[in-house]
Amino acid sequence: MILELDVGNSRIKWRLVAADTLASIKEGHVPGFEELQQLSELETEISMARMCSVRSGDVNAKLEDWVESNYRVELLRAQVSRSCGGVTNQYADVSRLGIDRWLAMLAAFRRAGGACMVVDSGTAFTIDVVDAQGLHQGGYIIPGLNLMRSSLELNTSIRLRKDYSDHAEELGHSTDEAVFNGTVTALLATIRQQFESLRLGGAVKTYFAGGDAQLLHTLAGLKDSEIATSLVFDGLDVACPQPDPKIEGMQD
């Protein structure tokens, strides 16, 4: 069994996958390290452990110590690099690219087998584009739907209904409609613009992730697109693959 961890700023996602098939066996999320330690689901034999973390300092060190003491394996931490899994990073300083975005791109490129676009819509809304040769063309980072709306409420006299949740690409006939429709239309326009630009070079696959994945996937209506919420976890297998038993045998 392989233990995979996705350590974010507000919670820790975990997944157990079969070492031979990489099929997900169990998964979930907890608020922090203390809760992770108490999970009965993780009381199992682990042959490998790997992690994506946007945190630094104590949390990562605690996780590394816990994995080593509990499972007697090293916790591998994925790092952003210049090139991995056929994808090339064009950032001048590769470390400035978020590890979660990097892993999602690695997984998307492997899954697509060519040009792809990753749309992740949570607190922040991000788009990353990879061409058919695996070159990261760049990305966008803008506020997500909820952040855009809360920003309007914080900085203007607008007050939105707490129970309002409708979305459409139409001009609004109330403040709630205008804000909800306007914010979602802005994101959809960004998605479609990049899709059309990338499609000029041939076939392209689009993957939607994040809390608003279902909504944006449905409204965008892009050809060859799907919801893929496990891209960060899947990217761990590209950045931190299992050791090749043939090579290990030669070393022994």
MARROVO-902109 format. One record per residue (C-alpha): residue number from 1; x, y, z; residue in three letters. Coordinates in pm, 1 decimal. Layout:
NUM;X;Y;Z;ala .
...
***
This chain:
1;0.0;0.0;0.0;met .
2;119.3;353.3;-78.7;ile .
3;31.5;648.8;143.7;leu .
4;-11.9;981.9;-34.5;glu .
5;-53.3;1318.3;138.4;leu .
6;-161.4;1654.2;-2.4;asp .
7;-83.4;1914.0;263.5;val .
8;-264.5;2241.8;204.8;gly .
9;-290.2;2558.1;410.0;asn .
10;-620.4;2464.1;573.6;ser .
11;-634.5;2082.3;564.5;arg .
12;-448.4;1762.2;486.6;ile .
13;-586.3;1530.6;220.2;lys .
14;-477.5;1167.2;231.1;trp .
15;-509.5;867.6;2.3;arg .
16;-413.7;501.1;13.7;leu .
17;-344.4;339.4;-323.8;val .
18;-257.1;-15.9;-422.8;ala .
19;112.4;-41.0;-500.8;ala .
20;58.2;-268.0;-801.9;asp .
21;-234.9;-92.7;-975.6;thr .
22;-229.9;256.4;-815.4;leu .
23;-604.2;217.7;-767.2;ala .
24;-740.7;431.4;-485.0;ser .
25;-839.3;217.7;-185.5;ile .
26;-936.3;482.8;68.1;lys .
27;-913.0;860.4;87.1;glu .
28;-1027.0;1155.3;292.5;gly .
29;-916.8;1477.0;458.5;his .
30;-853.7;1608.9;808.3;val .
31;-796.1;1958.0;952.5;pro .
32;-439.5;1892.0;1063.8;gly .
33;-157.6;1663.5;1174.0;phe .
34;-311.1;1564.0;1507.3;glu .
35;-627.6;1437.2;1340.4;glu .
36;-426.4;1249.6;1078.1;leu .
37;-242.7;1057.5;1349.6;gln .
38;-572.1;934.8;1494.3;gln .
39;-715.3;786.9;1172.8;leu .
40;-783.4;416.8;1208.8;ser .
41;-784.0;384.3;828.8;glu .
42;-409.6;450.8;829.8;leu .
43;-335.0;166.2;1068.1;glu .
44;-209.0;-52.8;788.0;thr .
45;112.9;-168.0;627.1;glu .
46;274.6;94.2;404.8;ile .
47;550.5;18.8;152.2;ser .
48;593.8;377.1;32.5;met .
49;486.5;729.0;129.5;ala .
50;492.9;1049.7;-75.5;arg .
51;370.2;1401.9;-17.4;met .
52;275.9;1727.2;-184.8;cys .
53;299.0;2015.5;59.8;ser .
54;252.8;2389.6;25.1;val .
55;352.8;2424.5;389.2;arg .
56;698.7;2467.3;531.2;ser .
57;862.9;2413.1;867.0;gly .
58;713.9;2220.7;1158.0;asp .
59;421.2;2047.2;986.4;val .
60;638.0;1882.9;721.8;asn .
61;897.6;1779.2;977.9;ala .
62;629.2;1625.2;1201.4;lys .
63;482.5;1433.5;909.1;leu .
64;823.6;1302.1;805.8;glu .
65;901.7;1185.5;1160.3;asp .
66;557.4;1028.3;1201.6;trp .
67;576.6;832.8;875.0;val .
68;927.3;707.1;952.2;glu .
69;843.2;599.3;1306.9;ser .
70;506.0;444.6;1214.0;asn .
71;584.9;275.9;885.0;tyr .
72;966.3;256.4;870.7;arg .
73;971.6;423.6;531.0;val .
74;1092.1;763.0;414.9;glu .
75;828.4;1024.3;333.4;leu .
76;920.7;1151.3;-13.9;leu .
77;832.4;1515.4;-71.3;arg .
78;763.3;1620.8;-430.4;ala .
79;960.7;1918.4;-558.0;gln .
80;912.3;2143.9;-858.3;val .
81;1184.4;2090.3;-1118.0;ser .
82;1284.3;2220.6;-1458.6;arg .
83;1159.9;1906.5;-1630.6;ser .
84;970.3;1595.6;-1521.6;cys .
85;742.2;1342.7;-1686.2;gly .
86;785.1;1505.3;-2025.0;gly .
87;673.0;1848.0;-1897.2;val .
88;912.4;2144.7;-1907.7;thr .
89;878.9;2431.5;-1661.4;asn .
90;945.9;2777.1;-1812.1;gln .
91;950.8;2973.3;-1485.9;tyr .
92;1279.7;3162.1;-1451.4;ala .
93;1284.5;3046.8;-1088.6;asp .
94;1122.2;2702.9;-1098.3;val .
95;1065.9;2704.5;-722.6;ser .
96;816.8;2989.8;-762.4;arg .
97;567.6;2759.5;-932.4;leu .
98;329.2;2602.7;-681.7;gly .
99;390.8;2233.1;-623.9;ile .
100;18.7;2155.0;-646.8;asp .
101;-2.8;2319.3;-991.4;arg .
102;311.5;2137.1;-1104.4;trp .
103;185.5;1794.1;-998.4;leu .
104;-152.7;1856.7;-1160.1;ala .
105;20.3;1940.6;-1488.3;met .
106;237.0;1628.3;-1472.6;leu .
107;-68.0;1409.0;-1418.8;ala .
108;-274.6;1586.7;-1684.1;ala .
109;-1.6;1558.2;-1947.5;phe .
110;45.4;1189.0;-1877.9;arg .
111;-329.1;1127.8;-1889.3;arg .
112;-385.1;1333.3;-2205.1;ala .
113;-77.0;1210.2;-2386.1;gly .
114;-43.5;1557.2;-2536.8;gly .
115;-171.7;1912.6;-2513.9;ala .
116;-381.5;1980.7;-2206.1;cys .
117;-524.8;2252.6;-1987.9;met .
118;-579.0;2227.7;-1613.4;val .
119;-853.4;2442.6;-1461.8;val .
120;-851.7;2443.8;-1081.0;asp .
121;-1126.2;2645.7;-918.4;ser .
122;-1113.9;2685.0;-543.8;gly .
123;-1026.4;2985.1;-327.8;thr .
124;-798.6;3082.0;-612.9;ala .
125;-880.0;3007.8;-975.4;phe .
126;-586.1;2882.3;-1179.3;thr .
127;-533.2;2777.8;-1538.4;ile .
128;-220.8;2604.2;-1662.3;asp .
129;-157.5;2522.0;-2027.0;val .
130;80.5;2253.6;-2155.2;val .
131;136.2;2213.8;-2530.0;asp .
132;172.1;1889.4;-2725.4;ala .
133;550.1;1886.1;-2669.9;gln .
134;508.0;1914.6;-2292.8;gly .
135;612.0;2279.9;-2269.0;leu .
136;429.5;2470.0;-1996.4;his .
137;298.4;2771.8;-2181.2;gln .
138;218.4;2950.3;-1856.1;gly .
139;-86.7;3009.5;-1645.1;gly .
140;-329.1;3244.2;-1477.7;tyr .
141;-399.1;3292.8;-1108.0;ile .
142;-703.5;3501.1;-1019.4;ile .
143;-956.6;3502.2;-734.7;pro .
144;-1206.4;3216.0;-735.8;gly .
145;-1582.1;3267.3;-743.2;leu .
146;-1633.8;3298.8;-367.5;asn .
147;-1330.7;3522.9;-324.9;leu .
148;-1447.2;3757.6;-601.0;met .
149;-1788.4;3786.1;-441.3;arg .
150;-1660.7;3834.3;-87.7;ser .
151;-1421.9;4100.2;-218.3;ser .
152;-1715.9;4293.8;-362.4;leu .
153;-1898.3;4273.3;-31.7;glu .
154;-1588.0;4378.2;159.9;leu .
155;-1505.7;4676.8;-59.2;asn .
156;-1849.6;4801.4;-169.4;thr .
157;-2199.2;4839.0;-28.5;ser .
158;-2309.9;4517.6;-205.7;ile .
159;-2467.5;4256.8;21.6;arg .
160;-2546.2;3919.6;-132.1;leu .
161;-2812.4;3676.1;-19.2;arg .
162;-2660.9;3384.6;171.6;lys .
163;-2904.5;3138.1;15.8;asp .
164;-2847.2;3246.5;-344.9;tyr .
165;-2669.1;2992.3;-564.8;ser .
166;-2797.7;3024.7;-923.1;asp .
167;-2553.2;3072.8;-1209.6;his .
168;-2613.4;3163.0;-1571.8;ala .
169;-2437.6;3345.2;-1854.4;glu .
170;-2703.3;3612.7;-1872.0;glu .
171;-2725.4;3974.5;-1769.6;leu .
172;-2857.5;3994.2;-1416.8;gly .
173;-3186.6;4151.3;-1316.4;his .
174;-3093.3;4178.5;-950.0;ser .
175;-2772.2;4246.2;-763.4;thr .
176;-2739.0;3877.2;-676.6;asp .
177;-2788.6;3773.4;-1038.7;glu .
178;-2548.8;4039.1;-1165.1;ala .
179;-2271.9;3931.6;-927.6;val .
180;-2316.4;3554.2;-955.4;phe .
181;-2361.8;3560.8;-1332.6;asn .
182;-2088.5;3816.8;-1385.0;gly .
183;-1825.8;3630.7;-1183.6;thr .
184;-1894.3;3292.1;-1341.0;val .
185;-1906.0;3444.5;-1691.6;thr .
186;-1566.2;3607.6;-1634.0;ala .
187;-1410.7;3271.1;-1546.5;leu .
188;-1582.1;3092.8;-1834.6;leu .
189;-1455.5;3353.7;-2080.0;ala .
190;-1100.0;3298.4;-1954.9;thr .
191;-1133.7;2921.6;-1986.2;ile .
192;-1275.7;2934.4;-2337.5;arg .
193;-1021.2;3188.9;-2458.7;gln .
194;-732.9;2965.6;-2356.1;gln .
195;-901.2;2653.6;-2489.7;phe .
196;-952.4;2809.2;-2832.9;glu .
197;-595.1;2938.8;-2840.2;ser .
198;-451.9;2599.2;-2750.9;leu .
199;-686.0;2412.8;-2985.3;arg .
200;-535.5;2592.9;-3284.3;leu .
201;-237.4;2361.6;-3247.9;gly .
202;-451.7;2045.8;-3257.0;gly .
203;-641.4;1829.8;-3010.7;ala .
204;-646.9;1941.5;-2647.8;val .
205;-781.7;1782.5;-2332.2;lys .
206;-917.1;1996.5;-2047.6;thr .
207;-930.2;1884.3;-1685.0;tyr .
208;-1141.7;2055.3;-1418.7;phe .
209;-1052.1;2031.0;-1050.1;ala .
210;-1137.6;2214.6;-729.0;gly .
211;-1457.2;2294.2;-546.7;gly .
212;-1627.7;2457.7;-844.5;asp .
213;-1516.6;2194.1;-1096.4;ala .
214;-1863.2;2052.8;-1159.9;gln .
215;-2020.0;2394.4;-1213.7;leu .
216;-1753.7;2523.5;-1453.2;leu .
217;-1724.0;2195.7;-1641.1;his .
218;-2098.7;2191.4;-1704.4;thr .
219;-2126.2;2555.6;-1807.3;leu .
220;-1807.8;2564.4;-2018.4;ala .
221;-1925.8;2278.0;-2238.8;gly .
222;-1578.2;2213.4;-2379.7;leu .
223;-1510.4;1921.8;-2610.6;lys .
224;-1280.0;1653.5;-2465.0;asp .
225;-1303.9;1776.0;-2107.2;ser .
226;-1361.1;1599.7;-1778.0;glu .
227;-1362.4;1645.8;-1403.1;ile .
228;-1038.2;1517.8;-1251.2;ala .
229;-1019.5;1591.5;-879.1;thr .
230;-722.5;1360.6;-811.2;ser .
231;-464.1;1526.8;-1036.4;leu .
232;-235.1;1639.0;-752.5;val .
233;-229.7;1288.2;-604.3;phe .
234;-183.5;1134.1;-949.1;asp .
235;107.5;1368.5;-1015.3;gly .
236;290.6;1227.0;-714.5;leu .
237;343.2;904.8;-907.4;asp .
238;519.0;1104.0;-1180.3;val .
239;734.9;1317.0;-950.7;ala .
240;800.5;1045.9;-689.7;cys .
241;767.3;711.9;-871.9;pro .
242;805.7;372.9;-710.4;gln .
243;1159.7;232.8;-723.4;pro .
244;1227.6;3.0;-1017.6;asp .
245;1275.7;-345.2;-865.5;pro .
246;1512.7;-441.0;-1150.2;lys .
247;1744.2;-152.1;-1067.9;ile .
248;1722.4;-228.6;-696.0;glu .
249;1808.0;-590.3;-768.4;gly .
250;2114.8;-487.8;-966.8;met .
251;2230.4;-267.6;-678.6;gln .
252;2189.6;-553.3;-430.2;asp .
***
